[in-house]
Amino acid sequence: MVLYSMILFAAAALFLGLAIAIYRGNTNLIHDYHQVHVKEAERKKYGQAFSKGLFALAISMLCSGIIALFGETLPIALIPTGVLLAGFVIASIMIAKVQKAFNGGFWGK
């Protein structure tokens, strides 16, 4: 479980870095077709809203990695997996809502 935790910590750090960069306004890190219909005046708000989903994903990875360090029994192995899965679902819903609000959907209107 240590390897699992280390991989999740590295991935969490990567997503945290991306989330911070996007939150600060670097929306170029988001693919162009995901922001085709985002107005130029709303780019900063879009980046801040989008990055909240990435923050949620990074936090779930970090929590899952920490919980995995408590042992290798089956129940303890299932809990971090559940936390990670819940984080993916929550982050996906958050990003989907942002895309719907700012871009009219994932690929526009």
N, C-alpha and C positions, 0 to 999 in steps of 0.2 A: 504494500500500500504506500510505501515511501516513494516509489517511482511514480505512481499515480498522482500523489500529492505534489511532487516536484513538477510534473508536467502541467498540472492545473495551476500551480503558482506561476509558472512561466507564461501560460496562456492568459491568466488573469492580469499579469503585468502588461502584456501586449495589448489586451483589450482596454485596460485602464489608460495606457498611453494614447491609444487611438481615441478614446472617449474624451480625454482632456484636450487633445488637439482639435477635435471636431467641436467641442463645447466652446473653445476659444475662437471659432470662426473659420477653421480650415475645412470647409465643406467640400473641397476638392478631393478629399479622401473617400467621399461617397461617390459611387459611380454616377456618371452623367445622366443616364436614363432614369435614375431614381429621383432626379431633381429637375426634370425637364420643365415642369409647370410651376416650379417654386419661383415666386417673384423675387427679384433682386433685393427689394427692401426687406423681405422676410427671411433671407438666407441665414442671418445670425440666429433668429428665433428658431428656424428649422434645425440648424446645427445643434443648438442647445437642447431642443426637444428630442432629437434623434440620439444624442449622446446619452440621455438618461437611460435608454434601453441598453446601451453598451455598458454603462455603469452597473446596471442591474445584472447583466451577464457576468461582468468581472467579479462582482460581489458574490454571486452564486458559485462561481468557480473557486474563489478563495475560501468560502465556507465549506464547500464540498471537500476541498483539499485538507482543510483543518480537521474536519470530522473524520476523514479517512485515516488520520494518524492515530486514532484511538484504538485501533486493532484490526485484526484480519478475520474475525468471525463473520458468518453470513449476515446476521442482523446489522452489524456495524458496516459491512460492505454495501448493504442495500440502502442505508440511510444517505451516504454521500451521493449515490447514484440518483436517488429520489430528489435530493436537493439540487443537483445539477440539472436534472430533467425539468424540475419546476422552474428553475432559473431560465432555462432555454425557452420554455413556454411563455413565461411572464415577459421576458425581453422581446420575444417575437411579437407578442400582442402589443407591447408598447411601441415598437418600431412600426408595426402595421397601422396603428392609430395615427402616428405622426405622418406616415406616407399618405394615408387617406385624407388627413386634414390639410396638408401642405401641397401635395402633388396630385390629389385625386385618385390615388391608388399606387400600387407598386410601379406601374409603368405608365402612369399618367391617366388622363381622362379618356 
